Every structure is written in structure tokens, then in C-alpha cells.
Amino acid sequence: MNTSSQFVDYVRELLAPLAPFTDGKFFGGHAMKYQGIQFAMIMGNTLYFRVNADTRPDYERCGCQPFSYSTKKGLVEVRKFYSLPEELFEQPEELLVWARRAILASEDR
């Protein structure tokens, strides 16, 4: 599952109004951090945002999936990060609303 640099650049552009944020390589993908706390990640060519108990239902209602990966023992779901509804990529202002909610969710430790 390789992350394309073009997709990373595209996500950076979409999230630019949140500046300053940092990003870098992360377990074969890419992590996005705001004030040092990870709020998003890109694995493959999928953007995942951090969720909490308050925001997870919104993602589930939209049919979004938690990040998951396979091991020898089976599938592991990381329910702290969910993929985004595809239509958000066509609605940059709404994507930023969800990103800000992900930043707040990442503060729940």
C-alpha cells in the first residue's frame, strides 16, 4: 500500500488553511499533525481523520470505514481513524470543518 506523493500534495493543498500543521512519513503512509498531535493520516491513497466518541457516529452514518490492516492473526481495525466521505473532496470548506473536528478529537487522549 504505497502512498502517492501527488495525493499527499493534494491533501496538503486542501488542508493549507489549517496552517501551521506538519506532516511526514508514518508507517508506510503519511501523518498530519497540528501542534504536534496527529489528527490525520494517509495510507495508500485514502485520507483518514481522527475520531472520538462524539464524531465517530457521523463517519459511520456516512458509511466511512476505520483504518484497518491485516496481520497473520487477522484483520486489525484502528477505530481512532476513519476514512472520509468522498463528497468532502468536492466541498473544501466542509472538509475543513471535519478536519477541525479531527483536531479537537485528537486532543482527547
C-alpha positions as CSV (number, residue, x, y, z in Angstrom):
1,M,0.0,0.0,0.0
2,N,2.1,2.9,-1.3
3,T,1.1,6.5,-0.7
4,S,1.4,8.6,-3.8
5,S,3.2,11.9,-3.4
6,Q,0.6,13.5,-5.7
7,F,-2.2,12.6,-3.3
8,V,-0.2,13.9,-0.3
9,D,0.4,17.2,-2.1
10,Y,-3.3,17.4,-2.9
11,V,-4.3,16.8,0.7
12,R,-1.7,19.4,1.8
13,E,-3.3,21.9,-0.5
14,L,-6.8,21.1,0.8
15,L,-5.7,21.5,4.4
16,A,-3.4,24.5,3.9
17,P,-6.0,26.9,5.6
18,L,-5.3,25.0,8.9
19,A,-1.7,26.1,8.9
20,P,0.6,25.7,10.6
21,F,0.5,21.9,10.5
22,T,3.3,19.5,9.9
23,D,3.4,16.2,8.1
24,G,5.8,13.4,7.4
25,K,6.2,9.7,6.6
26,F,4.4,7.3,9.0
27,F,4.5,3.5,8.9
28,G,4.4,3.4,5.1
29,G,1.9,6.2,4.9
30,H,1.9,9.9,5.9
31,A,0.9,11.6,9.1
32,M,-0.6,15.1,9.5
33,K,-0.1,16.8,12.9
34,Y,-1.4,20.0,14.4
35,Q,0.6,21.4,17.2
36,G,2.5,18.1,17.4
37,I,-0.7,15.9,17.7
38,Q,-1.7,13.6,14.8
39,F,-5.1,14.4,13.5
40,A,-5.0,12.7,10.1
41,M,-3.1,10.1,8.1
42,I,-2.9,9.0,4.6
43,M,-2.5,5.3,3.9
44,G,-2.4,4.2,0.3
45,N,-4.5,6.9,-1.3
46,T,-7.0,7.2,1.5
47,L,-7.2,10.1,3.9
48,Y,-8.3,9.2,7.5
49,F,-9.2,11.7,10.2
50,R,-9.0,11.1,13.9
51,V,-12.4,10.5,15.6
52,N,-13.7,10.3,19.1
53,A,-17.0,9.1,20.7
54,D,-18.7,12.3,19.6
55,T,-17.6,12.3,16.0
56,R,-17.4,8.6,15.1
57,P,-21.2,8.3,14.6
58,D,-21.1,10.9,11.8
59,Y,-18.5,8.9,9.9
60,E,-20.4,5.7,10.4
61,R,-23.6,7.3,9.2
62,C,-21.8,8.2,6.0
63,G,-20.6,4.6,5.5
64,C,-16.9,5.5,6.3
65,Q,-14.6,2.8,7.4
66,P,-12.0,2.7,10.2
67,F,-8.4,2.2,9.1
68,S,-7.5,-1.4,9.1
69,Y,-4.6,-3.7,8.2
70,S,-4.0,-7.4,8.0
71,T,-1.8,-9.5,10.3
72,K,-1.2,-13.2,10.5
73,K,-3.8,-13.3,13.2
74,G,-6.4,-11.5,11.1
75,L,-7.7,-8.0,10.4
76,V,-7.0,-5.2,12.9
77,E,-9.2,-2.1,12.9
78,V,-7.9,1.1,14.2
79,R,-11.1,2.8,15.3
80,K,-9.5,6.1,16.1
81,F,-9.1,6.9,12.4
82,Y,-11.8,6.8,9.8
83,S,-11.9,7.4,6.1
84,L,-13.8,10.4,4.8
85,P,-17.0,10.7,2.8
86,E,-15.8,11.1,-0.8
87,E,-18.0,14.1,-1.4
88,L,-15.9,16.1,1.1
89,F,-13.2,16.3,-1.6
90,E,-15.6,18.3,-3.7
91,Q,-16.5,20.5,-0.7
92,P,-13.3,22.1,0.6
93,E,-15.0,24.3,3.2
94,E,-16.8,21.3,4.7
95,L,-13.6,19.2,4.6
96,L,-12.0,21.9,6.7
97,V,-14.9,21.6,9.2
98,W,-14.3,17.9,9.5
99,A,-10.5,18.5,9.8
100,R,-11.1,20.9,12.7
101,R,-13.3,18.4,14.4
102,A,-10.5,15.8,13.9
103,I,-8.0,18.2,15.5
104,L,-10.3,18.5,18.5
105,A,-10.9,14.7,18.6
106,S,-7.1,14.2,18.6
107,E,-6.9,16.2,21.8
108,D,-9.0,13.5,23.6
109,R,-6.3,11.2,24.9
